[in-house]
Amino acid sequence: MTVHSVQVAYRTHQGLVRKRNQDWIRVDADAGVLVLADGMGGHRSGEVASRVAVEAALADLLPAQRDDRGDGTESLLRVGHAVEVANRALLDMCAVHPELTGMGTTLVLAIFRDNRIYHAHVGDSRLYRIRYGRMRRLTRDHSLIQQMVDDGVFVNRAEARGAGIRDNVLTRSLGLQRQADVDVGDALVETGDAYLICSDGLHSLVPDASISRILRDPQGDLDQQADALIDAALAAGGNDNISVILARPELPG
């Protein structure tokens, strides 16, 4: 299989309210690997959780990306396995450092191989695709508000918020249970596609329509677009850490 490198820009910002940044990002542009986590926990444990999860997932993914064997099914197994490795790394750290018990994190990651994107996630950090100026979300939040909308309790997220349901109550995260409940997926990559990975510090404050307008130009400068996304979240209140990764896969031909 052919691994696709990516043009990439990424940013993380503490925001205007939080005392620490508990998000963590790692990318390997040459290997086509993107990883982002949004940590949770008191004191400094949230930032520990996100860092440990991202580094463990990246370390698991890079050797697999350098191995050109395997098909699409194998690639899906690889991204799911990387999340499971991250979960075990968190639990192992808590076993050594009991004061960190209870820390957790979201995790979303993607790799690009053979004209496809393979992705996995746990929590409410998101992956979007931008194609021909239109944006589509490729992940589904593991959150109480999303579950209640999916179950038909509320018509939409706005109605759920009006009833007092908070956006940031997660139904899945890493670091709290021995078995990680991971969603995986894949999609065809086309020339000109761009991909956004972000924490909820962006998508909970900036509507998808506004994000899409910032990213509508398929030839736009990724660094400028990443800055514009951070600025939009700050202008909307910046009440959480904000992290974004923007990537354009480099396809042959």
C-alpha positions, 0 to 999 in steps of 0.5 A: 500500500502507498502511504501519503504524506500531507501538507499540514498546519496545527495549532493549540491554544490554552483559551481565555478561561482555563489555567492549563492546556490539556490538549495534545497534538502530534503529527508526522507529515511524511508518514501521513499520521495525525493524532489529537487528544483532549484530556480530562482530570483534576490538577495536572492529570488531564494534560498527562492523559492527553500527552500519554495517549497521543504519544502511545498512539503515534508510536504504535502507528508509525511502524505500521505506516512504514510497513507497506503490507496489508489491505484496507481491513488491516489498516482499520485494525491498525488505527483501532489498535493504536487507540487500544494501545493508548488506553493501556498506556493510561491505565499502566501509568495510573497503576504506577502513579495512583494519584493520577487515577481518574484521568481520562482523555478523548482521542482522534487519529487518522492515517492516509494510505492507498488513496484512503483515510483510515480513522479512529476515535473515542470521545467528542474530538472530531474529524471533518472532511472539506471537499469542493468547499463543503464540509462533512463530519466523519466522526460522531461524538461519544457524548450524552447530548449526541446520544439523546438526540440519536435516541430521539429524546430531543430533535436536535442539539439546540433543543437538548441544550435548552433542556439543560443537557451539557455538551461536554458530558462524555459517554466514552473516553480513554483511561477509565476502563480496561477495554476501549470502545473505539469507533473506526472508519475509512473513506476515499480521498480525492485530489483537493480534499482537506481534513480538519481534526479538532477538540471541542474547544473549537466545535462547541463554540464555532458552528460548523457553517462558520468553520466551513466558511473559513476552510472553503478555499481548497487552495487556501493557506493552511497556516492562515486557516488554522490561525483563523479557526483559533481566532474564531473560537477565542472571539466566541469566548475561548472558554476551553482549550482549542486545538486544530490540525489541518491536513491536505494529503499529497496524492500521486499524479 
